[in-house]
């Protein structure tokens, strides 16, 4: 048996949730973009193997 609870945020919480979801989507898309770019560099020019995509690389790339 499960209980269903309706979640109705107020305006401030809704704004905060929207901001965080957009920011998360932006970071995900940028990380994916850099990953694809790096993969293409490795395939086409055999360069980029020495670069690792990690948290510090992502922060540096996104200027966080």
C-alpha positions as a LaTeX table, in Angstrom:
\begin{tabular}{lrrr}
\hline
Residue & $x$ (\AA) & $y$ (\AA) & $z$ (\AA) \\
\hline
Unk1 & 0.00 & 0.00 & 0.00 \\
Unk2 & 1.32 & 3.46 & $-0.88$ \\
Unk3 & 0.33 & 6.93 & 0.20 \\
Unk4 & 0.09 & 9.77 & $-2.28$ \\
Unk5 & 1.02 & 13.25 & $-1.16$ \\
Unk6 & 0.37 & 16.33 & $-3.25$ \\
Unk7 & 3.30 & 18.72 & $-3.43$ \\
Unk8 & 2.28 & 22.33 & $-3.96$ \\
Unk9 & 5.20 & 24.78 & $-3.59$ \\
Unk10 & 4.64 & 28.44 & $-2.86$ \\
Unk11 & 5.96 & 31.10 & $-5.28$ \\
Unk12 & 9.38 & 31.45 & $-3.61$ \\
Unk13 & 10.00 & 27.71 & $-3.49$ \\
Unk14 & 8.77 & 27.32 & $-7.06$ \\
Unk15 & 11.22 & 30.02 & $-8.19$ \\
Unk16 & 14.08 & 28.34 & $-6.32$ \\
Unk17 & 13.23 & 24.92 & $-7.75$ \\
Unk18 & 13.06 & 26.31 & $-11.30$ \\
Unk19 & 16.41 & 28.07 & $-10.86$ \\
Unk20 & 18.09 & 24.93 & $-9.53$ \\
Unk21 & 16.63 & 22.71 & $-12.25$ \\
Unk22 & 17.78 & 25.11 & $-14.96$ \\
Unk23 & 21.25 & 25.40 & $-13.42$ \\
Unk24 & 21.55 & 21.62 & $-13.15$ \\
Unk25 & 20.47 & 21.21 & $-16.77$ \\
Unk26 & 22.98 & 23.84 & $-17.88$ \\
Unk27 & 25.87 & 22.15 & $-16.09$ \\
Unk28 & 24.84 & 18.73 & $-17.41$ \\
Unk29 & 24.61 & 20.02 & $-21.00$ \\
Unk30 & 27.96 & 21.85 & $-20.79$ \\
Unk31 & 29.67 & 18.77 & $-19.35$ \\
Unk32 & 28.16 & 16.63 & $-22.11$ \\
Unk33 & 29.26 & 19.18 & $-24.72$ \\
Unk34 & 32.86 & 19.12 & $-23.44$ \\
Unk35 & 32.81 & 15.34 & $-23.26$ \\
Unk36 & 31.64 & 15.05 & $-26.89$ \\
Unk37 & 34.18 & 17.69 & $-27.97$ \\
Unk38 & 36.99 & 15.80 & $-26.23$ \\
Unk39 & 35.85 & 12.49 & $-27.73$ \\
Unk40 & 35.90 & 14.04 & $-31.22$ \\
Unk41 & 39.42 & 15.40 & $-30.64$ \\
Unk42 & 40.61 & 11.96 & $-29.62$ \\
Unk43 & 38.98 & 10.27 & $-32.62$ \\
Unk44 & 39.96 & 12.76 & $-35.32$ \\
Unk45 & 43.35 & 14.06 & $-34.21$ \\
Unk46 & 44.44 & 11.59 & $-31.53$ \\
Unk47 & 44.85 & 14.41 & $-29.04$ \\
Unk48 & 43.06 & 15.02 & $-25.77$ \\
Unk49 & 43.81 & 11.66 & $-24.19$ \\
Unk50 & 45.90 & 13.38 & $-21.55$ \\
Unk51 & 42.98 & 15.54 & $-20.40$ \\
Unk52 & 40.57 & 14.11 & $-17.90$ \\
Unk53 & 37.06 & 15.51 & $-17.51$ \\
Unk54 & 36.55 & 15.74 & $-13.77$ \\
Unk55 & 35.06 & 18.12 & $-11.22$ \\
Unk56 & 37.95 & 20.60 & $-11.24$ \\
Unk57 & 38.03 & 20.64 & $-15.06$ \\
Unk58 & 34.29 & 21.31 & $-15.15$ \\
Unk59 & 34.56 & 24.10 & $-12.56$ \\
Unk60 & 37.42 & 25.69 & $-14.50$ \\
Unk61 & 35.52 & 25.42 & $-17.79$ \\
Unk62 & 32.31 & 26.89 & $-16.39$ \\
Unk63 & 34.12 & 29.61 & $-14.37$ \\
Unk64 & 32.50 & 28.54 & $-11.10$ \\
\hline
\end{tabular}
